[in-house]
Amino acid sequence: MPIDGRDDVRVFIDGVEVRVPADISVAAALRHAGCESTRRAFDGSARAAFCGMGVCFECRVRIGGVERLGCLVRVSDDMDIRCDA
């Protein structure tokens, strides 16, 4: 079913199936799905995408088992996204 007139894709965020717009980044998909953090800092505080352009490294996630910056990767159907948070 299209979201806002766009096609959507199925992704898996920490094993949970979520449908998101097909033309967004992984970082945006995480926010769209309600994920407020992607990892924990050394002091235990929650961290999430900040800059949205690959400079801050706060959106690090595992995509298909490989650590990537979520803001620089577009979602694709059946993508497996794992957060440390």
FIMARTOR-688363 format. One record per residue: z, x, y of N, C-alpha, C, O, CB in turn. Coordinates in steps of 0.2 Angstrom, whole numbers, plus 5000, padded with zeros to 4 digits. Glycine has a CB too. Example, Ala and Ser with C-alpha at 12.3 -4.5 7.8 and 13.67 -1.06 7.14 Angstrom:
<nodes>
503950664972503950624978503950664984504250714983504550574978
503550644989503650684995503950645000504050675006502950704997
</nodes>
This chain:
<nodes>
500050044994500050005000500050045006500450095007500649955000
499650035011499550075017500250075021500450015022498950065021
500450125024500950125029500650135036500350185037501550175028
500750085041500450095047499750105047499450135051500850145051
499350065043498650075042498450135039497850145039498350065049
498850175036498650245033498750235026499150195023499050305036
498450275022498550275015499250315014499450355018497950315011
499550305008500150335007500050375000499650364996500750285006
500550414999500550454993501250454990501750434993500350534994
501250464983501950464980502150534979501750584977501850434973
502750554982503050614981503750604977504050554977503150654988
503950664975504650664972505150704975504950764976504650684964
505650674978506150714982506750724978507050674977506250684989
506850784976507450794971507450744966507950714964508150784975
506850734963506750684957506750614958506550574954507350694953
506750594965506750524967506050504969505750544974507250504972
505650454967505050444969505050404976505450364977504650394964
504650434980504650404987503850404989503450444988505050454992
503650344993503050344995503050355003503450325006502750264994
502550405005502550425012501850425014501350425010502850495012
501750425021501050425023500650495021501050545020501050425031
500050485019499650545016499550605021499450655019499050515013
499550585027499350635032499950675036499850695041498850605037
500550675033501050705036501350775032501150785026501650655037
501750815036502050875032502550855028502850795028502250925038
502750895024503350885019503950875023504350835022503450955014
504050915029504650905033504650835036505250805036504650955039
504150805038504050745041504250695035504550635036503450725044
503950705029504050655023504850655022505050605020503650685017
505150715022505850715021506250665026506650625024506150785021
506050675032506350635037506150555036506650515037506150655044
505550545034505350475033505750445027505850385027504550475031
505850485022506250465017507050455018507350435013506150505011
507250475024507950475025508350535024508950535025508250415022
508050595022508350655021508550685027508150705031507950705016
509150695028509350725035509450805035509550835040510050695037
509450825029509550905028509150925022509050895017510350925028
508950985022508551015017508951075013508751095008507951045019
509451095016509851155013510551165017510651125022509451225014
510951205014511551225017511551295020511351335017512151205012
511851305026511951365028512551405025512851375021512151365036
512651465026513151505023513851475024514351475019513251575025
513951445030514651415031514651335028515151305029514751415039
514151315025514151245022513851195026513851135024514851235020
513651215033513451165037512651145035512351185032513451185044
512551075036511851055034511351075039511451085045511850975034
510751095036510151125040509551085039509551055033510051195038
509151075043508551035043507951065047508151105052508650965044
507351035047506851065051507051055058507351005061506151015050
506851105062507051105069506451115074506351075078507551165071
506051165072505451185077504851145075504451125079505351255077
504751135068504151105066503551145066502951115065504051045070
503551205067502951245067503051315064502651365065502751265074
503551325059503651375055503951435058503951495055502951395053
504351425063504651485067505451485065505651545064504651475074
505751435064506451435063506651435056507251455054506751365066
506251425051506351435044506951385041507151395036506551505042
507151335045507651285043507351235038507851195035507951255049
506751225037506451175033506251205026505851175023505851145036
506551255024506451285017506551235012507151215011506751355016
506051225008506151185002505751214996505351264997505951105003
505851194990505451214984504951154983505151104982505951224978
504351184983503751134981503451164975503151214975503251124988
503451124970503151144964503551204961503151244958502451154964
504151214963504551274961504451334965504751394964504251294954
504051334970503951394975504251374982504151324985503251404976
504651424984504951414991504451414996504051454997505551464992
504451365000503951355006504251325012504851295012503351305004
503951325018504151295024503851225024503251215024503951335030
504351175024504051105023503651085029503251045029504651065023
503751115035503351095041502651115041502251095044503751115047
502551165036501851195036501451175030500851195029501851275036
501751125026501351105020501251025021501750995022501751125014
500651005020500550935020500650905013500650935008499750925021
500950845013501050815006500450795002499950795005501450745008
500550794996499950774991500250734986500850734985499650834988
499850694983500050644978500450684972500250734970499550604975
501050654970501450684964501750744966501950784961500950684958
501850764972502150824974502850824972503250774973502050844982
503150884969503850884968504150934973504050994974503950914961
504650904977504950934982505750934981506050884979504850894989
505950994981506751004979507051034985506851084988506851044973
507651004987508051034993508651064990508851044984508250974998
508951104994509651134991510251094994510751104992509651204994
510051054999510651015002510950964997511450934999510350975008
</nodes>
